[in-house]
Amino acid sequence: MTGAAEPTAGRNQSGGTSVPPLIPLTGSFLLITGIRAVLGLVAVAALVAVFADDRAIILAFVVGTGVMTMAALWRAQRGSYFQLREDAEAWPVGAARASWARVALRAAYPSTIGLAVLIAVSAPLNATLAALLAGFELGLALMSLALAVENGLWEVRARVFLAYAPGLHARYYARPHGR
């Protein structure tokens, strides 16, 4: 990472105008990890409490967790995220940080919210399917936790703090630690 040491004056390096409020990368991973884990665990606990066939429910939950964790990590590993992080631009002067509510909503939509809706709709129809979907939710939580840890370690090694400006083509920004 070369150009991220000095902030720019409210403009990105390509000459564009100021950026929207920035979302802290590691913080957003940790926040969505908690949301996803709570949704998945509460859902499976509710299913076990309500339905008698807890063995099938727990098996579907465990399988769903494992399958989604592996699939999500495989997909994340092949995404452009790691290169975007390496090529982060300098942190714009005066850039605001997005509110935690906005960070949570941005991270949860559409996958986490969509899965929660599917779990709620499928629970009265097929508890095993709902448990599988709850496992998918926990699998996404484990993936985001792995990315949070990996990104946090990367930030420590690179001595920077990363954030991104959301959009169709998200832009990543880096600020040296201590600024």
C-alpha positions as CSV (number, residue, x, y, z in Angstrom):
1,M,0.0,0.0,0.0
2,T,1.6,3.2,-1.1
3,G,-0.7,6.2,-1.4
4,A,-2.6,5.8,1.9
5,A,-0.2,7.7,4.2
6,E,-1.4,11.3,3.6
7,P,-5.1,12.3,3.7
8,T,-6.5,14.3,0.7
9,A,-8.5,17.5,1.0
10,G,-12.1,16.2,0.8
11,R,-11.5,14.7,-2.6
12,N,-10.6,11.2,-3.7
13,Q,-7.5,10.7,-5.6
14,S,-9.3,10.5,-8.9
15,G,-10.4,14.1,-8.5
16,G,-14.0,13.3,-7.5
17,T,-16.0,15.1,-4.9
18,S,-16.2,14.2,-1.2
19,V,-17.1,10.7,-0.2
20,P,-20.2,9.6,1.7
21,P,-19.8,8.7,5.4
22,L,-17.2,5.9,5.6
23,I,-17.9,2.5,7.1
24,P,-15.1,1.0,9.2
25,L,-14.3,-2.3,7.7
26,T,-13.3,-4.5,10.7
27,G,-16.0,-2.9,12.8
28,S,-18.7,-3.7,10.2
29,F,-17.5,-7.3,10.1
30,L,-17.7,-7.6,13.8
31,L,-21.1,-5.9,14.0
32,I,-22.7,-8.2,11.4
33,T,-21.1,-11.2,13.0
34,G,-23.0,-10.5,16.3
35,I,-26.2,-9.9,14.5
36,R,-26.0,-13.0,12.4
37,A,-24.9,-15.2,15.3
38,V,-27.8,-14.0,17.5
39,L,-30.3,-14.5,14.7
40,G,-29.1,-18.0,13.9
41,L,-28.8,-19.2,17.5
42,V,-32.1,-17.7,18.7
43,A,-33.8,-19.3,15.7
44,V,-32.5,-22.7,16.3
45,A,-33.2,-22.4,20.1
46,A,-36.8,-21.4,19.3
47,L,-37.2,-24.3,16.9
48,V,-35.9,-26.8,19.4
49,A,-38.2,-25.4,22.1
50,V,-41.3,-25.5,19.9
51,F,-40.9,-28.7,17.9
52,A,-40.3,-32.1,19.3
53,D,-38.0,-33.4,16.6
54,D,-34.9,-31.7,18.0
55,R,-32.4,-34.2,16.6
56,A,-33.3,-33.5,13.0
57,I,-33.4,-29.7,13.8
58,I,-29.9,-29.8,15.4
59,L,-28.5,-31.9,12.5
60,A,-29.9,-29.6,9.9
61,F,-28.5,-26.6,11.8
62,V,-25.1,-28.1,12.1
63,V,-25.0,-29.1,8.4
64,G,-26.3,-25.6,7.4
65,T,-23.6,-23.9,9.5
66,G,-20.8,-26.0,8.0
67,V,-21.9,-25.8,4.4
68,M,-22.5,-22.0,4.5
69,T,-19.3,-21.3,6.4
70,M,-17.2,-23.1,3.8
71,A,-19.1,-21.7,0.8
72,A,-19.0,-18.1,2.1
73,L,-15.3,-18.3,2.9
74,W,-14.6,-19.8,-0.5
75,R,-16.5,-17.0,-2.2
76,A,-14.9,-14.3,0.0
77,Q,-11.5,-15.6,-0.8
78,R,-12.1,-15.3,-4.5
79,G,-13.6,-11.8,-4.4
80,S,-12.0,-8.4,-5.2
81,Y,-12.0,-7.3,-1.5
82,F,-8.4,-8.2,-0.8
83,Q,-7.1,-6.3,-3.8
84,L,-9.3,-3.3,-3.1
85,R,-7.9,-3.3,0.4
86,E,-4.3,-3.3,-0.9
87,D,-5.1,-0.5,-3.3
88,A,-6.9,1.7,-0.7
89,E,-6.8,5.4,-1.3
90,A,-5.7,8.0,1.2
91,W,-8.3,8.9,3.8
92,P,-10.1,12.1,2.8
93,V,-9.7,15.1,5.1
94,G,-12.9,15.6,7.0
95,A,-14.5,12.3,6.0
96,A,-17.2,11.4,8.4
97,R,-17.8,7.9,9.8
98,A,-21.2,6.3,9.2
99,S,-23.5,5.8,12.1
100,W,-23.5,2.3,13.6
101,A,-27.2,1.9,12.6
102,R,-26.3,2.6,9.0
103,V,-23.3,0.2,9.2
104,A,-25.6,-2.5,10.6
105,L,-28.3,-2.0,8.0
106,R,-25.8,-1.9,5.2
107,A,-24.1,-5.1,6.3
108,A,-27.4,-6.9,7.0
109,Y,-29.2,-6.1,3.7
110,P,-30.0,-8.2,1.8
111,S,-28.4,-11.5,2.9
112,T,-28.9,-11.4,6.7
113,I,-32.4,-9.9,6.6
114,G,-33.4,-12.1,3.7
115,L,-32.4,-15.3,5.6
116,A,-34.2,-14.1,8.8
117,V,-37.4,-13.6,6.7
118,L,-37.0,-17.1,5.1
119,I,-36.4,-18.6,8.6
120,A,-39.6,-17.0,10.0
121,V,-41.7,-18.0,6.9
122,S,-40.4,-21.6,6.8
123,A,-40.5,-22.3,10.6
124,P,-44.3,-23.1,10.7
125,L,-44.1,-25.1,7.4
126,N,-41.0,-27.1,7.9
127,A,-38.9,-26.9,11.1
128,T,-36.0,-28.8,9.5
129,L,-35.7,-26.3,6.6
130,A,-35.9,-23.4,9.1
131,A,-33.1,-25.0,11.1
132,L,-31.0,-25.4,7.9
133,L,-31.5,-21.7,7.1
134,A,-30.6,-20.8,10.7
135,G,-27.4,-22.7,10.2
136,F,-26.8,-20.7,7.0
137,E,-27.2,-17.6,9.2
138,L,-24.6,-18.8,11.7
139,G,-22.3,-19.9,8.8
140,L,-22.4,-16.3,7.5
141,A,-21.6,-15.1,11.0
142,L,-18.5,-17.4,11.2
143,M,-17.4,-16.2,7.7
144,S,-17.7,-12.5,8.8
145,L,-15.8,-13.3,12.0
146,A,-13.0,-14.9,10.1
147,L,-12.9,-11.8,7.8
148,A,-12.9,-9.5,10.8
149,V,-10.0,-11.3,12.4
150,E,-8.0,-11.5,9.2
151,N,-8.7,-7.8,8.3
152,G,-7.9,-6.7,11.8
153,L,-4.6,-8.5,11.7
154,W,-3.9,-7.0,8.3
155,E,-4.6,-3.5,9.6
156,V,-2.2,-4.0,12.5
157,R,0.6,-5.3,10.2
158,A,0.0,-2.4,7.7
159,R,-0.4,0.1,10.5
160,V,-3.6,1.5,9.0
161,F,-7.3,1.8,9.7
162,L,-9.5,0.8,6.8
163,A,-12.9,2.1,5.9
164,Y,-15.0,2.1,2.7
165,A,-17.5,4.3,1.0
166,P,-20.4,2.1,-0.1
167,G,-21.9,2.1,-3.5
168,L,-22.0,0.1,-6.7
169,H,-18.2,0.3,-6.9
170,A,-17.2,0.6,-3.2
171,R,-14.0,2.6,-2.6
172,Y,-11.6,1.7,0.2
173,Y,-9.7,4.3,2.2
174,A,-6.8,3.9,4.6
175,R,-5.6,6.1,7.4
176,P,-2.4,5.5,9.4
177,H,-2.9,4.5,13.0
178,G,-2.9,7.4,15.4
179,R,-4.6,9.9,13.1
